[in-house]
Amino acid sequence: MSRLQGRVAFITGAGSGIGRACAIRFAAEGAHVVLADVDGERGERTLQDVEGTTPNHALAVTTDVTDEASVDAALARGAERFGKIDLLVNCAGGSLADDASVTDVDMSVWSHTIDLDLKGPFLCCRLGIPHLQRAGGGAIVNFTSVVALKGAFPGHVYTAAKGGVIALTQAIAGRYWRDNIRANAIAPGIVLSERVAERLGVDSAAPREQQLDTAMQQNNRLVDARHPFGYGMPEDIAEVALFLASHESRMVNGAVIPAEGGASAY
């Protein structure tokens, strides 16, 4: 299959979780992928995973998405290696266990979370969009969260950051359509990445269905028994990202795609 043949994707957080799954899936569909992760060793592991099935399709670049110079350098290396960048997939992010309600949270949580989850995608778009413009257009896939769609998450800083991603994505969509650039966001539910699985007491080495069954027993305030599709695997979200990055979604712009089993709707 070649749904992304000839495309070059800059993927942040590519060392693990959704970012890693996107990198593997995009390369399988013909894309060249720039693997940007703050942890160089994790990025190299993803590089080996990609190269094992699709040789000469990946470049790993140690990247701090909260640092403008780091992002700029990573984008430049990717464009130099593959000739252009026309897809931005901003997966890097995460919440802290110390996040809490607005009246209780320590402000150190604010600084870390807003920098990673909102400033990060902002910088990647700020510096990445000129690459997309030079390529004649492209697509941006940002990551928000179910927590921005319903008021049931106790971590108010993470909620604020992910709400900001929605507004940022819609603003970009409303401005850069003139340059043949689409921007959309995905709002996952609880995705059993390595980090989240560990936090929930789920064995990430267990078979997929066993992991999902264990997670469902949590009866989480965000995803409960009413939402049997609310827990997902990174590969589930990568499929949604693939659609938004491909020409199949050419009529989708400024959208927020809930990928949370209906948890924000009922």
C-alpha positions in Angstrom: 0.0 0.0 0.0 1.2 3.6 -0.6 -1.2 6.0 0.9 1.7 8.3 1.8 4.0 7.6 -1.1 6.3 10.6 -1.6 5.4 12.3 1.6 7.8 13.3 4.4 6.5 13.3 8.0 8.0 15.1 11.0 6.8 13.1 14.0 7.4 14.3 17.6 7.4 11.9 20.5 8.4 9.2 18.0 10.3 7.2 20.6 7.3 5.6 22.2 3.5 5.3 22.4 1.4 7.0 19.7 4.4 8.7 18.1 6.2 5.4 17.6 3.1 3.7 16.2 2.6 6.6 13.8 6.1 6.4 12.6 5.9 2.7 11.9 2.4 3.0 10.2 3.4 6.0 8.1 6.5 4.3 6.8 4.6 1.2 5.9 2.4 3.5 3.7 5.4 4.9 1.9 6.3 8.0 3.9 9.8 9.0 5.0 9.7 9.8 8.7 11.7 12.1 10.8 11.7 10.7 14.3 11.9 13.6 16.8 12.2 12.6 20.5 13.8 14.2 23.5 15.2 10.7 24.4 17.8 9.9 21.7 17.9 6.2 22.7 14.2 5.8 22.3 14.3 7.5 19.0 17.0 5.1 17.8 14.9 2.1 18.9 12.0 3.4 16.8 14.5 3.9 13.9 15.5 0.3 14.1 11.8 -0.8 14.2 11.1 1.3 11.0 14.2 0.3 9.2 13.6 -3.4 9.9 10.6 -3.4 7.6 11.0 -0.3 5.4 14.8 0.4 5.0 16.0 4.0 4.3 12.7 5.5 5.3 13.7 7.1 8.7 15.9 9.6 10.4 16.1 9.9 14.2 16.9 13.4 15.6 17.1 14.1 19.3 14.6 17.0 19.8 13.3 19.0 22.7 9.9 20.3 21.4 10.0 23.1 24.1 13.2 24.6 22.7 12.9 26.6 19.5 16.4 26.1 18.3 16.1 22.3 18.8 12.9 22.1 16.8 14.3 24.3 14.0 17.5 22.2 13.8 15.5 18.9 13.7 13.2 20.1 10.9 16.2 21.3 8.9 18.0 18.0 9.2 14.8 16.2 8.1 14.3 18.4 5.1 18.0 18.1 4.2 17.8 14.3 4.3 14.5 13.8 2.5 14.2 16.9 0.4 11.1 18.4 2.1 8.7 18.1 5.0 5.0 18.1 4.2 3.4 16.4 7.2 3.6 17.5 10.8 2.4 15.0 13.5 2.7 16.5 16.9 2.5 13.6 19.3 4.9 14.7 22.1 3.2 15.4 25.3 2.0 14.0 28.6 0.6 14.7 32.0 2.1 14.7 35.5 0.8 12.7 38.4 0.9 15.9 40.5 -1.5 17.7 38.3 -4.6 18.7 40.3 -7.5 21.2 40.4 -6.9 24.8 39.7 -7.0 25.8 43.4 -4.6 23.1 44.5 -2.1 22.4 41.8 1.5 23.5 42.3 2.5 26.1 39.7 5.6 24.1 38.8 3.1 21.6 37.1 1.8 24.5 35.1 5.2 25.4 33.7 6.1 21.9 32.7 2.8 20.9 31.3 2.0 24.0 29.3 5.5 24.0 27.8 5.3 20.4 26.7 1.7 20.1 25.7 0.9 23.5 24.2 4.2 25.4 23.6 5.6 22.2 22.0 3.0 21.8 19.2 3.0 25.6 18.8 6.7 25.7 18.1 6.5 22.7 15.8 3.8 24.5 13.8 5.5 27.8 13.9 8.7 26.4 12.5 7.3 23.5 10.5 4.6 25.4 8.5 7.3 27.3 6.4 8.5 23.8 5.3 5.0 22.8 4.3 4.6 26.1 2.4 7.8 25.4 0.5 6.6 21.9 -0.3 3.4 23.3 -1.8 1.1 22.3 1.1 0.6 19.4 3.4 -1.2 18.3 6.6 -0.8 18.9 10.3 -2.1 16.4 12.9 -2.1 17.7 16.5 -3.0 15.8 19.6 -5.5 17.1 22.1 -7.3 14.7 24.5 -10.7 13.5 25.7 -10.0 15.6 28.8 -10.4 18.8 26.7 -13.9 17.6 25.7 -15.4 16.8 29.0 -15.0 18.2 32.5 -14.2 15.1 34.4 -10.4 15.1 34.6 -8.8 16.1 37.9 -5.7 17.5 36.3 -6.7 21.0 35.3 -3.4 22.1 33.9 -3.3 19.3 31.4 -6.9 20.0 30.5 -6.1 23.6 29.8 -3.1 22.7 27.7 -5.1 20.3 25.6 -8.0 22.7 25.2 -5.4 25.2 23.9 -4.3 22.7 21.3 -7.9 22.6 19.9 -8.0 26.4 19.6 -4.5 26.5 18.0 -5.4 23.8 15.5 -8.6 25.6 14.4 -6.7 28.9 14.1 -4.1 27.3 11.9 -6.7 25.6 9.8 -8.4 29.0 9.3 -5.3 30.7 8.2 -3.1 28.3 6.3 -5.7 26.8 4.0 -4.5 29.5 1.6 -1.2 27.6 1.4 -2.9 24.2 0.8 -2.3 23.2 4.4 -4.9 21.3 6.4 -4.8 21.1 10.2 -6.8 18.7 12.4 -6.6 17.3 15.9 -7.2 13.9 17.4 -8.7 13.6 20.9 -7.8 10.1 22.2 -9.3 8.5 25.2 -7.0 6.5 27.4 -4.3 5.0 25.3 -2.2 2.2 26.7 1.2 3.5 25.8 4.1 2.3 27.9 3.8 5.2 30.3 0.0 5.0 30.8 0.0 1.2 31.0 2.5 1.4 33.9 0.4 4.0 35.7 -2.7 1.9 35.4 -0.9 -1.3 36.4 -1.3 -2.9 33.0 1.4 -5.2 31.7 2.5 -3.7 28.4 4.1 -7.0 27.4 0.7 -8.8 27.6 -1.4 -9.5 24.5 -3.5 -6.6 23.3 -6.9 -7.9 24.4 -5.5 -8.8 27.9 -4.2 -5.2 28.3 -7.6 -3.7 27.2 -9.5 -6.1 29.6 -7.3 -5.1 32.5 -7.7 -1.4 31.7 -11.5 -1.7 31.6 -11.6 -3.1 35.1 -10.3 0.4 36.3 -13.8 1.9 35.8 -12.0 5.2 35.3 -13.9 8.5 35.7 -13.2 9.3 32.0 -13.8 5.9 30.5 -16.1 3.4 32.2 -18.2 0.3 31.3 -20.4 2.4 29.0 -17.4 3.0 26.7 -16.0 -0.4 25.7 -14.0 1.3 22.9 -12.7 4.0 25.2 -9.4 2.4 26.0 -7.1 2.0 23.0 -3.7 1.0 21.9 -1.2 3.4 20.1 -1.8 1.6 16.9 -5.5 2.4 17.0 -4.7 6.1 17.1 -2.1 5.8 14.4 -4.8 4.7 12.0 -6.7 7.9 12.7 -3.6 10.0 12.2 -2.9 8.2 8.9 -6.3 9.1 7.6 -5.9 12.8 8.5 -2.4 12.9 7.0 -3.5 11.2 3.7 -5.3 12.7 0.7 -8.3 10.6 1.8 -9.2 13.4 4.3 -8.8 16.3 1.8 -12.2 17.6 2.9 -11.4 17.6 6.6 -9.9 20.8 8.0 -10.1 22.4 11.4 -11.8 19.2 12.9 -11.3 17.6 16.2 -11.7 13.8 15.9 -12.7 12.1 19.1 -11.0 8.7 19.4 -12.3 7.8 22.8 -15.1 5.3 22.3 -17.8 7.9 22.8 -16.7 9.0 26.3 -17.1 12.7 25.5 -20.6 12.2 24.0 -22.4 10.1 26.6 
